[in-house]
């Protein structure tokens, strides 16, 4: 085609979300809907963290930057439950 790579990526919805405010919105939504996962994480169940990451990625349709998701989720969990 005569389209640029960036045009094709955008048309297919493959653009990665790197805006921290948008990612934080996803994180906060998952945290609000996952009180059980927060409690499991608080009690040392690391799998709960992975579950929440998965829910955030699902919410963002896989477009959120995974490193930012991980970093923001850690910060918000620390804020909610305190440092582990």
C-alpha positions as CSV (number, residue, x, y, z in Angstrom):
1,X,0.0,0.0,0.0
2,X,1.0,3.6,-0.2
3,X,0.4,4.1,3.5
4,X,3.2,4.7,5.9
5,X,4.0,2.3,8.7
6,X,2.7,4.7,11.3
7,X,-0.6,5.1,9.4
8,X,-1.1,1.3,9.2
9,X,-0.3,0.9,12.9
10,X,-2.8,3.7,13.8
11,X,-5.5,2.3,11.6
12,X,-5.1,-1.2,13.1
13,X,-5.3,0.2,16.6
14,X,-1.8,-1.0,17.5
15,X,-0.5,2.2,19.0
16,X,1.0,1.7,22.4
17,X,-0.5,3.8,25.2
18,X,2.4,5.6,27.0
19,X,0.4,8.4,28.6
20,X,0.8,7.9,32.4
21,X,-2.5,9.6,33.2
22,X,-4.4,7.2,30.9
23,X,-2.6,4.2,32.3
24,X,-3.2,5.4,35.9
25,X,-7.0,5.5,35.0
26,X,-6.8,1.9,34.0
27,X,-4.9,1.0,37.2
28,X,-7.3,2.8,39.5
29,X,-10.3,1.1,37.8
30,X,-8.8,-2.3,38.3
31,X,-7.9,-1.6,41.9
32,X,-11.4,-0.3,42.6
33,X,-12.9,-3.5,41.2
34,X,-10.3,-5.9,42.8
35,X,-10.4,-5.6,46.6
36,X,-9.9,-9.3,46.9
37,X,-6.8,-9.2,44.8
38,X,-5.4,-6.3,46.9
39,X,-5.9,-8.4,50.0
40,X,-4.2,-11.4,48.4
41,X,-1.3,-9.2,47.3
42,X,-1.1,-7.7,50.8
43,X,-0.9,-11.2,52.3
44,X,2.1,-12.0,50.1
45,X,0.4,-13.7,47.1
46,X,2.5,-12.3,44.2
47,X,0.1,-14.0,41.7
48,X,-2.5,-11.4,42.6
49,X,-0.1,-8.7,41.2
50,X,0.0,-10.6,37.9
51,X,-3.7,-11.0,37.9
52,X,-4.1,-7.2,38.3
53,X,-1.6,-6.6,35.5
54,X,-3.6,-8.9,33.3
55,X,-6.8,-7.0,34.1
56,X,-5.2,-3.7,33.3
57,X,-3.9,-5.0,30.0
58,X,-7.3,-6.4,29.2
59,X,-8.9,-3.1,29.9
60,X,-6.4,-1.3,27.7
61,X,-6.9,-3.9,25.0
62,X,-3.2,-4.8,25.3
63,X,-2.1,-1.3,24.3
64,X,-0.8,0.0,27.6
65,X,3.0,0.1,28.0
66,X,3.7,-2.9,30.2
67,X,6.6,-1.3,32.1
68,X,4.5,1.8,32.9
69,X,1.6,-0.4,34.0
70,X,3.9,-2.3,36.3
71,X,5.5,0.8,37.7
72,X,2.2,2.6,38.3
73,X,0.5,-0.4,39.8
74,X,3.4,-0.8,42.3
75,X,3.1,2.8,43.3
76,X,-0.6,2.7,43.8
77,X,-0.5,-0.6,45.7
78,X,2.2,0.9,48.0
79,X,0.0,3.9,48.5
80,X,-3.0,1.7,49.4
81,X,-1.4,-0.9,51.6
82,X,1.9,0.6,52.5
83,X,5.4,-0.8,51.6
84,X,5.7,-4.5,51.8
